[in-house]
Amino acid sequence: MKRWNVPSEYNPKQNFLSQLVKLRGVENFKESLDLPVELKKSLKEAKTLVEKIIKAKKEIIIFGDYDADGISSTAILYKTLKSELGHDKTFYFIPNRFEHGYGLSKDAIDFLLEKRPASKGALFITVDTGVTANNEVAYLKKLGFKVIIIDHHQKPKKLPKANCIVWYDKVVAAMLAWLFCRALGSKDRQSISLVALATVTDLQPILGLNRTIVKKGLEVLNTNPITGIKELLKAAGRVEGEITTYDLGWIIGPRLNASGRLVDAQDSFLLLTEKDPEKVKEIAQKLNNLNSERQDKTLEMYEIAAVYKEGNLPKIIFSENENYHEGVIGLVAAKLVQKFYRPAVVISLTEEYGKGSVRSVKGVDIISFLRRFEDLFTSLGGHPMAAGFSIKRENISVLKERALAIVDEHIKDELLIPEINIDMKIPIELVNLNLVNTIEKLKPFGLGNEEPVFLAEDLGIAGIDKVGKENKHIKLKLYRDGKYYKAIYFDGIEGAKDLKFGDKVDVVFTVKKNEYNGSTYVDLVIKDLKKESSL
């Protein structure tokens, strides 16, 4: 059973939009371009160092990461330095997760420098990684490199001794790379769309500065998108309509991530930087195919991992297997969290090591929890809601034992009850086209500024049908006071299994436009419902 949080009821004497904005926090909802003083200072220092390197005609190596944020960061910085500033000695490297592991590692550095030697005094820039890499940065400095770190991950107690660290944890790395490039003089109008993409896919709240950037990035995507993104949408079958945050998070992002998860991130990087239209089209199709493969592997692994039964669930789910694909374990962890609503740790095993990916629930700071066992990991990093690690195989059982021994103390029962945050209770007769148009003024929606959710009570069921490929969705016809409303309950087969014609229900829902035969209707998209009584 989900807990419904209903903070407010509609007041007909007040403006509807004003009520919604006030509930969400007026200050949070305001757009912003404010930057912390420390960040501005570090951007200036980094700019000065890059300008010296360019003047000295030294190499600049950009070291990125293989997720959508890391790929976007690398592409933004590479295009600025190579194309806009014309620095021909600009090179990039995105590690292969299977050969080089996660983040900045000595193996990755050695591999890179063997392939692309650099002169003493060259510049090494890490993006979306590096803030915890004390030993690796020391190694680079010993090799004669100047080092700039551009990262947004949680800082350790001891920072690497880089020449400059551009850091801020309220935005994605792509935002920091974009701000840096703007400081260097970039005029590329399309790059902000990559920041919007990274912000949504990396699950940053769409508030303040992030809201401003996502809004402007979507404007670019809908008027003058990067060729690669346009072709990727076409390959996915998405050719009409407005590009929204949904497309960023559920269509573009997963396809960009697919290559890094299953092979390497080279094709995803090229999709964002390649100018030849035919090559771009070919890459987009390849990424779309990889994403289909990724979906199959995720489902296959999830079926192995989801063996727990309701009522017999530990507060943290652990699942390890030699057949788990390392590139997909994070997605499986996320599906376990969605199913069981508790932190999930999924570990891919090799002969000597385990690679782990962790996802959490609201209120459980998983990276702080895992740092209590830092002595067991060979590497560990992440955010309050997600983490990744590598660990010696013999330490996995120790980790589970120690974690489960203190879990009751650190994860309270109430944090593991799924909840639905409802903006307000409204009379169902308020649902019309005007309401939908008003709500759309709050776009873009995303984490921190979710699509508004409403509660309407005492609705009768006048029709109920199973729909969809596997009959998992429920189509409802609801009524009240002689008026009828169409509703769809995606994956609602379980939630609606006891419903029948004439039942009365309370419904939690969002609203959406539905255009059919030249007319526009309003549908209710049901999030949850509770049966009241039968007539």
Summary of the structure (lengths in Angstrom):
residues: 535
radius of gyration: 24.7
end to end distance: 23.8
largest distance: 82.9
contacts: 1795
relative contact order: 0.09
helix: 44%
strand: 22%
